[in-house]
C-alpha cells in the first residue's frame, strides 16, 4: 500500500483541481491539489518517478475537467466512440506534460526551497499553454474563483497569473506547515500570498467612466448546431434573429450584438443578406455587430466580426487571431492524424494578425468565442482603445456539459483584469453582461431564447495588467529559475563538504 500511495495522491491532486473548477464548482478543493502533489513527489522518490507522478496528476486533471471533449468529438465531430475516447486520452496526456515538468523540476529542489519553488514554477510553466504547440490556456487555477467576484479584486494589478500563484502558494504553504522541516519558509509563503493579494486588491482601486452610457443588447437565438446544418431551417433561423433585433431596437438599444454563427450566411459575399442587415440597421438606427466567415486575398477564410450601420459595413473588421486547435485549424504536429478541422463550413481558417477594436459608438474590443480564454487578448484590445469588451460565441458544441460554464467564467476574469464592461452574446447560452469587477449583472442560461439589454459605461483607463502585460508570470519564471539554480548550487555545496570528524 505504501508504494501505491504516491500514485493515489497524484491522481487525487488532479481530481481535486478539476472538481474545484466551474462546472462542479467545488472551489475549496483547490487548496488540496498542491499538498497532494507535493506529498506524492516527496513520497515517490527516485529520479524518474516524480516526473511520472506529475504526468499522472495532470492527465487525470484534464480527463475530468474537459470530459466534454468526448461529446464534441463523437457527437459533433462524427468520430467513432473509441476514437473520441482516444482523442480525450491523448489530449489529456499531452496537456499533462506541463504538470510533469513542474513536478519533475520541483523534485530536484530540496524540500525547504521546494515550498516556494512549486507555485513559482507552476505559474511559469502553465503560462506556456498559451503558445504553440498547445495554444490552449483553458482553466488557469484562478478560474476556480470565476463565480466569486469578491476574490477578483487584485486582478487589475497582477491578473489571473497572480491570483493563481497566490492560490497554489496557499496550498504549498499549508503542506509546508504540516512538515517538521521548512515551517518558517511555509509561514513566510502564506504571509506573502495572503498579504500580496490583499494589498493588490486595495491598490487596484475603482474604475471611472470615460463618457455617457450606451444601451447595448445581446441576442441569444438558441439555434442548435443540427438546425444550423439543415438548409431547410435557415430561413427560420434568420427570421428569429431579425425579430430579436427589432425587439432590441424597441428596448432602446443602440448597439446589438449577434452571437457567433447567428445566421448561416456570409456578409461579405451574400448581397441579399447584406442588404437586409444594412436595412435593419438603417430602419432602427442601430449598430449591429455580427460574426461571419470572411475571405482572404489568397482565397482563404477567416472567422471575423463586422460592424454594420445604416451606411453599410464598416471598412474596419476584426479577424479572429486565436483559432481553436482541431476546431478551426489542425496544428502542424497533428496533420498526419487529422486532415480537416471540425467546423463544417470551412476546413481550415486563416488567423488574423492584430487585435483591432470595432469603431462603434463605443469602441468594442472583440473576442470571437475561444479567444476570451487568452488574457493577453483582452489586454491588447484595451491598449488598442477598446472602451467595452465583447465576445461573440457559439457554445452549442458543448451541450449542457461543464464547458459553457467554464468558458463563461473566463469572461468574468477578463472583465475584472481590464476593469471594463464585458458583454457576451452566445448562440445557445450563456449570454450575459459582466461589470468591471467581474459581477454578473444579467444573464441567460443554456437553452433559453431571447435578449438582454444593459446601459454600459465606457472605460478608457488602463489597468496595470493591461499596460504591463502578464508581468507576474514573467516574474515567476525569473524567480523560479533563480531559485532552482540557487537550490541546486546549495545542494552541490553541501554534498562536497567533508563530514565532521
C-alpha positions as CSV (number, residue, x, y, z in Angstrom):
1,X,0.0,0.0,0.0
2,X,2.8,2.4,0.8
3,X,4.2,2.0,-2.7
4,X,0.8,2.9,-4.2
5,X,0.3,6.0,-2.0
6,X,2.3,8.4,-4.2
7,X,0.2,7.4,-7.2
8,X,-3.0,7.7,-5.3
9,X,-2.0,11.2,-4.0
10,X,-1.1,12.3,-7.6
11,X,-4.4,11.2,-9.0
12,X,-6.3,12.8,-6.2
13,X,-4.4,16.1,-6.8
14,X,-5.6,16.2,-10.4
15,X,-9.1,15.3,-9.5
16,X,-9.2,17.9,-6.7
17,X,-8.3,20.7,-9.0
18,X,-10.7,19.5,-11.7
19,X,-13.6,19.4,-9.3
20,X,-12.8,22.8,-8.0
21,X,-13.3,24.3,-11.4
22,X,-16.6,25.9,-12.6
23,X,-19.0,23.1,-13.6
24,X,-18.6,21.0,-10.4
25,X,-17.7,24.3,-8.7
26,X,-16.3,22.7,-5.5
27,X,-13.8,25.6,-5.3
28,X,-12.5,25.0,-1.7
29,X,-10.8,21.8,-3.1
30,X,-8.3,24.0,-4.9
31,X,-6.2,24.2,-1.8
32,X,-5.8,20.5,-1.7
33,X,-4.1,19.9,-5.0
34,X,-0.7,21.4,-4.2
35,X,-0.3,19.5,-0.9
36,X,-1.4,16.2,-2.5
37,X,1.0,16.6,-5.5
38,X,3.9,17.8,-3.2
39,X,3.3,14.8,-0.9
40,X,3.3,12.5,-3.9
41,X,6.6,13.9,-5.0
42,X,8.0,13.6,-1.5
43,X,7.0,10.0,-1.1
44,X,7.7,9.0,-4.7
45,X,11.5,9.2,-4.5
46,X,13.8,8.1,-7.3
47,X,14.9,10.1,-10.3
48,X,12.1,9.5,-12.8
49,X,9.1,8.7,-10.6
50,X,8.3,12.4,-9.7
51,X,8.0,13.2,-13.4
52,X,5.6,10.4,-13.9
53,X,3.6,11.3,-10.8
54,X,3.2,14.8,-12.2
55,X,2.1,13.5,-15.6
56,X,-0.4,11.2,-13.9
57,X,-1.9,14.1,-11.9
58,X,-2.1,16.3,-15.0
59,X,-3.6,13.6,-17.1
60,X,-6.3,12.9,-14.5
61,X,-7.0,16.6,-14.2
62,X,-7.6,17.1,-17.9
63,X,-9.6,13.9,-18.2
64,X,-12.0,15.1,-15.5
65,X,-12.1,18.8,-16.2
66,X,-12.5,18.5,-20.0
67,X,-14.6,15.3,-20.2
68,X,-16.9,17.3,-22.6
69,X,-14.3,16.7,-25.4
70,X,-15.7,13.2,-25.7
71,X,-19.1,14.5,-26.7
72,X,-17.6,17.2,-29.0
73,X,-15.5,14.7,-30.9
74,X,-18.1,11.9,-31.0
75,X,-21.5,13.6,-31.4
76,X,-20.5,16.7,-33.4
77,X,-17.1,15.6,-34.9
78,X,-18.6,12.3,-36.1
79,X,-15.7,10.2,-34.7
80,X,-16.5,6.6,-33.6
81,X,-16.7,6.4,-29.8
82,X,-13.5,4.6,-29.4
83,X,-11.7,7.2,-31.5
84,X,-13.3,10.0,-29.4
85,X,-12.1,8.3,-26.2
86,X,-8.6,8.1,-27.8
87,X,-8.7,11.8,-28.6
88,X,-9.7,12.7,-25.0
89,X,-6.9,10.5,-23.6
90,X,-4.4,11.8,-26.0
91,X,-5.3,15.4,-25.3
92,X,-5.2,14.8,-21.5
93,X,-1.8,13.1,-21.7
94,X,-0.4,15.9,-23.9
95,X,-1.6,18.7,-21.7
96,X,-0.5,16.8,-18.6
97,X,3.1,17.3,-19.7
98,X,3.1,20.7,-18.1
99,X,2.3,19.1,-14.8
100,X,5.1,16.6,-15.5
101,X,7.6,19.5,-15.9
102,X,6.5,21.2,-12.7
103,X,6.6,18.0,-10.6
104,X,9.9,16.8,-12.0
105,X,11.7,20.1,-11.5
106,X,10.2,20.5,-8.0
107,X,11.6,17.1,-7.1
108,X,15.1,18.4,-7.9
109,X,14.8,21.2,-5.3
110,X,15.3,20.4,-1.6
111,X,12.0,20.5,0.4
112,X,12.5,23.8,2.3
113,X,13.2,25.5,-1.1
114,X,10.5,23.5,-2.8
115,X,7.7,25.1,-0.9
116,X,8.5,28.4,-2.6
117,X,9.6,26.9,-5.9
118,X,6.5,25.0,-6.6
119,X,4.0,27.9,-7.0
120,X,6.5,29.9,-9.0
121,X,7.2,27.0,-11.4
122,X,3.5,26.3,-11.6
123,X,2.7,29.8,-12.9
124,X,5.7,29.9,-15.2
125,X,5.2,26.5,-16.9
126,X,1.4,26.8,-17.0
127,X,1.6,30.0,-18.9
128,X,3.3,28.1,-21.8
129,X,-0.1,26.6,-22.7
130,X,-0.9,30.0,-24.3
131,X,1.7,29.2,-27.0
132,X,2.4,26.5,-29.6
133,X,2.3,23.6,-29.6
134,X,-0.6,24.0,-27.1
135,X,-2.5,27.2,-27.8
136,X,-4.9,26.1,-25.1
137,X,-4.8,28.3,-21.9
138,X,-8.2,26.9,-20.7
139,X,-8.6,26.7,-17.0
140,X,-5.9,28.7,-15.2
141,X,-6.0,28.0,-11.5
142,X,-7.6,31.4,-10.9
143,X,-10.7,30.2,-12.8
144,X,-11.9,28.4,-9.7
145,X,-12.9,31.9,-8.5
146,X,-14.7,32.8,-11.7
147,X,-18.0,32.7,-9.8
148,X,-16.7,34.6,-6.8
149,X,-16.3,38.2,-7.7
150,X,-15.2,39.1,-4.2
151,X,-12.0,37.1,-4.9
152,X,-11.2,39.1,-8.1
153,X,-10.2,42.4,-6.7
154,X,-6.5,42.0,-7.2
155,X,-6.7,41.0,-10.9
156,X,-6.3,44.5,-12.4
157,X,-2.8,44.6,-10.9
158,X,-1.4,41.1,-11.5
159,X,-4.0,39.3,-13.5
160,X,-5.1,35.7,-13.3
161,X,-1.5,34.6,-13.1
162,X,-1.1,36.4,-9.8
163,X,-4.2,35.1,-8.2
164,X,-3.3,31.6,-9.4
165,X,0.2,31.9,-7.8
166,X,-1.4,33.0,-4.5
167,X,-3.8,30.1,-4.6
168,X,-1.1,27.5,-5.3
169,X,1.2,29.2,-2.7
170,X,-1.6,28.9,-0.1
171,X,-1.8,25.1,-0.7
172,X,2.0,24.7,-0.8
173,X,2.4,26.7,2.4
174,X,-0.2,24.6,4.2
175,X,1.7,21.5,3.2
176,X,5.0,23.0,4.5
177,X,3.4,23.9,7.9
178,X,2.5,20.2,8.3
179,X,6.1,19.1,7.9
180,X,8.8,19.1,10.5
181,X,11.3,20.9,8.2
182,X,10.7,24.1,6.4
183,X,7.9,25.6,8.6
184,X,9.5,29.1,8.6
185,X,9.6,29.1,4.8
186,X,6.0,27.9,4.7
187,X,4.8,30.6,7.1
188,X,6.6,33.3,5.1
189,X,5.0,32.0,1.9
190,X,1.5,32.1,3.4
191,X,2.0,35.6,4.6
192,X,3.3,36.7,1.2
193,X,0.4,35.1,-0.7
194,X,-2.3,36.5,1.5
195,X,-0.7,39.8,2.1
196,X,0.1,40.5,-1.6
197,X,-3.4,39.5,-2.6
198,X,-4.9,41.9,-0.1
199,X,-2.6,44.8,-0.9
200,X,-3.1,44.5,-4.7
201,X,-6.9,44.3,-4.1
202,X,-6.7,47.6,-2.3
203,X,-4.4,49.5,-4.7
204,X,-6.4,48.4,-7.7
205,X,-9.0,51.0,-6.7
206,X,-12.2,51.6,-8.6
207,X,-13.0,52.2,-12.2
208,X,-14.1,55.6,-13.7
209,X,-16.3,56.1,-16.7
210,X,-14.9,58.0,-19.7
211,X,-18.2,59.0,-21.2
212,X,-22.0,58.6,-21.1
213,X,-23.5,55.1,-21.1
214,X,-24.7,53.5,-24.3
215,X,-27.5,50.9,-24.4
216,X,-26.3,47.6,-25.7
217,X,-28.3,44.4,-26.5
218,X,-27.1,40.8,-26.8
219,X,-29.1,38.2,-28.7
220,X,-29.4,34.5,-27.8
221,X,-31.4,32.9,-30.6
222,X,-31.0,29.4,-29.1
223,X,-30.2,27.8,-32.5
224,X,-28.8,24.2,-32.2
225,X,-26.0,23.0,-34.4
226,X,-28.3,20.5,-36.0
227,X,-30.6,23.4,-37.1
228,X,-27.6,25.3,-38.5
229,X,-26.5,22.3,-40.6
230,X,-30.0,21.9,-42.1
231,X,-30.6,24.2,-45.1
232,X,-34.4,23.9,-44.6
233,X,-34.1,25.6,-41.3
234,X,-32.0,28.6,-42.5
235,X,-34.8,31.0,-43.2
236,X,-36.4,30.3,-39.8
237,X,-33.1,30.9,-38.2
238,X,-32.7,34.2,-39.9
239,X,-36.3,35.3,-39.1
240,X,-35.6,34.6,-35.5
241,X,-32.6,36.9,-35.5
242,X,-34.4,39.7,-37.4
243,X,-37.2,39.5,-34.7
244,X,-34.9,39.7,-31.8
245,X,-33.0,42.6,-33.4
246,X,-36.3,44.6,-33.8
247,X,-37.1,43.8,-30.1
248,X,-33.7,45.1,-29.1
249,X,-34.4,48.3,-31.0
250,X,-37.8,48.7,-29.3
251,X,-35.9,48.4,-26.0
252,X,-33.8,51.4,-26.9
253,X,-30.6,49.6,-27.8
254,X,-28.1,51.5,-30.0
255,X,-25.6,48.5,-30.4
256,X,-26.9,45.0,-31.0
257,X,-24.5,42.0,-30.6
258,X,-25.3,38.8,-32.6
259,X,-23.6,35.7,-31.4
260,X,-21.1,33.6,-33.4
261,X,-22.9,31.9,-36.3
262,X,-26.2,33.6,-35.6
263,X,-27.2,33.5,-39.3
264,X,-25.8,30.8,-41.7
265,X,-24.9,33.3,-44.5
266,X,-21.8,35.3,-45.4
267,X,-22.0,39.1,-45.1
268,X,-19.1,39.6,-47.5
269,X,-20.4,37.6,-50.4
270,X,-24.2,37.3,-50.0
271,X,-25.6,40.5,-51.3
272,X,-29.2,39.8,-50.2
273,X,-28.2,39.0,-46.7
274,X,-26.0,42.1,-46.6
275,X,-28.8,44.4,-47.8
276,X,-31.2,43.0,-45.2
277,X,-28.8,43.7,-42.3
278,X,-28.0,47.2,-43.6
279,X,-31.7,47.9,-43.9
280,X,-32.3,46.7,-40.3
281,X,-29.5,49.0,-39.1
282,X,-30.9,51.9,-41.0
283,X,-34.5,51.5,-40.2
284,X,-33.9,51.3,-36.4
285,X,-30.8,53.5,-36.2
286,X,-28.7,50.6,-34.9
287,X,-25.1,49.5,-35.0
288,X,-25.1,45.7,-35.4
289,X,-22.0,43.6,-34.6
290,X,-22.1,40.2,-36.1
291,X,-19.9,37.2,-36.9
292,X,-19.4,35.8,-40.4
293,X,-16.9,33.8,-42.4
294,X,-14.8,36.2,-44.4
295,X,-12.4,35.7,-47.3
296,X,-8.7,36.5,-47.7
297,X,-6.9,37.8,-50.7
298,X,-5.3,34.4,-51.4
299,X,-8.6,32.6,-51.3
300,X,-8.5,31.5,-47.6
301,X,-11.1,32.0,-45.0
302,X,-11.3,34.0,-41.7
303,X,-13.6,33.9,-38.7
304,X,-14.5,37.5,-38.5
305,X,-16.6,40.2,-36.7
306,X,-18.2,43.0,-38.6
307,X,-19.8,46.3,-37.7
308,X,-22.9,47.1,-39.8
309,X,-24.6,50.5,-39.7
310,X,-27.3,52.2,-41.8
311,X,-24.4,53.4,-44.1
312,X,-23.2,49.9,-44.7
313,X,-20.4,47.6,-43.5
314,X,-17.5,49.3,-41.7
315,X,-14.2,49.1,-43.5
316,X,-12.7,48.1,-40.2
317,X,-13.5,44.5,-39.2
318,X,-11.8,42.0,-36.9
319,X,-10.4,38.6,-37.9
320,X,-10.1,36.0,-35.2
321,X,-6.4,35.8,-34.1
322,X,-6.5,32.7,-31.8
323,X,-8.1,29.8,-33.6
324,X,-9.4,26.7,-31.9
325,X,-7.0,23.8,-32.3
326,X,-8.7,21.0,-34.2
327,X,-11.9,23.1,-34.3
328,X,-10.8,25.7,-36.8
329,X,-7.3,24.5,-37.8
330,X,-5.2,21.5,-37.4
331,X,-1.8,22.0,-35.6
332,X,1.1,21.1,-37.9
333,X,2.3,18.4,-35.5
334,X,-1.2,16.6,-35.8
335,X,-1.6,16.8,-39.6
336,X,-0.8,13.1,-40.0
337,X,-3.8,12.1,-38.0
338,X,-6.3,14.9,-38.9
339,X,-6.8,16.5,-42.3
340,X,-9.6,18.9,-41.6
341,X,-11.0,20.8,-38.6
342,X,-14.4,20.1,-37.0
343,X,-16.1,23.3,-38.4
344,X,-18.2,22.0,-41.3
345,X,-18.4,25.3,-43.2
346,X,-14.6,25.6,-43.7
347,X,-11.9,23.0,-43.5
348,X,-9.3,25.4,-42.0
349,X,-9.3,29.1,-41.2
350,X,-6.5,31.7,-41.6
351,X,-5.8,33.6,-38.3
352,X,-5.9,37.3,-38.1
353,X,-2.8,39.3,-37.3
354,X,-3.9,42.1,-34.9
355,X,-6.5,42.8,-32.3
356,X,-8.5,45.6,-33.8
357,X,-11.4,47.2,-32.0
358,X,-14.6,47.8,-34.0
359,X,-15.3,51.6,-34.4
360,X,-18.9,51.5,-32.9
361,X,-20.4,54.3,-30.7
362,X,-18.3,52.6,-28.0
363,X,-15.1,51.2,-29.4
364,X,-15.5,47.5,-29.0
365,X,-12.7,45.0,-28.3
366,X,-14.0,41.8,-29.8
367,X,-13.1,38.2,-28.8
368,X,-14.6,35.6,-31.1
369,X,-15.6,32.6,-28.9
370,X,-12.5,30.8,-27.6
371,X,-10.3,33.9,-27.7
372,X,-11.7,35.0,-24.3
373,X,-9.5,32.4,-22.6
374,X,-6.4,34.3,-23.7
375,X,-5.7,37.0,-21.1
376,X,-3.3,38.9,-23.4
377,X,-6.1,39.3,-26.0
378,X,-8.3,41.4,-23.7
379,X,-5.2,43.5,-22.7
380,X,-4.3,44.1,-26.4
381,X,-7.9,45.2,-27.1
382,X,-7.8,47.7,-24.2
383,X,-4.4,49.1,-25.3
384,X,-5.8,49.5,-28.8
385,X,-8.5,51.7,-27.5
386,X,-11.5,49.4,-26.7
387,X,-13.8,51.0,-24.2
388,X,-16.0,48.0,-23.8
389,X,-15.2,44.3,-24.3
390,X,-17.5,41.9,-26.1
391,X,-17.4,38.3,-27.1
392,X,-19.5,36.5,-29.8
393,X,-19.6,32.8,-29.2
394,X,-21.2,29.5,-30.2
395,X,-21.1,27.1,-27.3
396,X,-23.6,24.8,-29.0
397,X,-20.8,22.3,-29.4
398,X,-20.7,21.7,-25.7
399,X,-24.4,20.9,-25.0
400,X,-25.2,21.1,-21.2
401,X,-21.7,20.0,-20.1
402,X,-19.3,21.8,-17.9
403,X,-17.7,23.5,-20.8
404,X,-20.1,26.5,-21.3
405,X,-19.8,27.3,-17.5
406,X,-16.0,27.1,-17.7
407,X,-16.0,29.2,-20.8
408,X,-18.2,31.9,-19.3
409,X,-16.1,32.0,-16.1
410,X,-13.1,33.3,-18.3
411,X,-15.3,36.3,-19.2
412,X,-15.5,37.3,-15.6
413,X,-11.7,37.1,-15.1
414,X,-11.1,39.2,-18.2
415,X,-13.7,41.9,-17.2
416,X,-12.0,42.2,-13.7
417,X,-8.5,42.2,-15.2
418,X,-9.3,45.1,-17.6
419,X,-11.9,46.8,-15.4
420,X,-14.2,47.1,-18.3
421,X,-17.8,46.0,-19.0
422,X,-17.9,42.7,-20.9
423,X,-20.9,41.7,-23.0
424,X,-21.3,38.1,-24.1
425,X,-23.6,37.0,-26.9
426,X,-23.9,33.2,-27.1
427,X,-25.8,31.3,-29.7
428,X,-27.2,28.8,-27.1
429,X,-26.0,30.4,-23.9
430,X,-24.6,31.6,-21.6
431,X,-25.2,35.2,-22.7
432,X,-24.6,37.9,-20.1
433,X,-23.4,41.4,-19.1
434,X,-20.5,41.4,-16.6
435,X,-19.4,44.6,-14.9
436,X,-15.8,45.8,-14.5
437,X,-15.5,43.9,-11.2
438,X,-16.5,40.5,-12.5
439,X,-20.0,40.7,-11.2
440,X,-22.8,39.3,-13.5
441,X,-25.5,41.9,-13.9
442,X,-27.8,39.9,-16.1
443,X,-27.6,36.5,-17.9
444,X,-29.5,34.0,-20.0
445,X,-28.9,30.3,-19.3
446,X,-28.1,27.5,-21.7
447,X,-31.1,26.6,-23.9
448,X,-33.0,29.9,-23.4
449,X,-34.0,32.2,-26.3
450,X,-34.3,36.0,-26.1
451,X,-32.2,39.0,-25.5
452,X,-30.6,41.1,-22.7
453,X,-30.3,44.9,-22.6
454,X,-27.9,47.0,-20.4
455,X,-26.5,50.5,-20.3
456,X,-22.7,50.2,-20.5
457,X,-20.3,52.8,-19.3
458,X,-17.2,53.2,-21.4
459,X,-13.8,53.0,-19.6
460,X,-10.6,54.4,-21.1
461,X,-8.0,54.0,-18.3
462,X,-5.7,51.0,-18.5
463,X,-5.1,48.7,-15.6
464,X,-1.5,47.7,-14.7
465,X,-2.3,44.2,-16.1
466,X,-3.2,45.9,-19.5
467,X,-0.2,48.2,-19.5
468,X,2.5,45.8,-18.5
469,X,1.1,42.5,-19.8
470,X,1.5,39.4,-17.8
471,X,4.3,40.7,-15.7
472,X,3.6,38.4,-12.8
473,X,4.1,35.3,-15.0
474,X,7.4,36.7,-16.2
475,X,8.5,37.5,-12.6
476,X,7.6,33.9,-11.6
477,X,9.6,32.5,-14.4
478,X,12.7,34.5,-13.4
479,X,12.3,33.8,-9.7
480,X,11.7,30.1,-10.3
481,X,14.9,29.9,-12.5
482,X,16.9,31.8,-9.9
483,X,15.6,29.7,-7.0
484,X,16.2,26.4,-8.9
485,X,19.8,27.4,-9.7
486,X,20.4,28.6,-6.1
487,X,18.9,25.4,-4.6
488,X,21.0,23.2,-6.9
489,X,24.2,25.1,-6.1
490,X,23.5,24.9,-2.4
491,X,22.8,21.2,-2.7
492,X,26.0,20.6,-4.6
493,X,28.0,22.5,-2.0
494,X,26.6,20.5,0.9
495,X,27.4,17.3,-0.9
496,X,31.1,18.4,-1.3
497,X,31.5,19.4,2.3
498,X,33.5,16.9,4.3
499,X,31.7,15.1,7.0
500,X,32.6,16.3,10.5
501,X,35.0,14.0,12.4
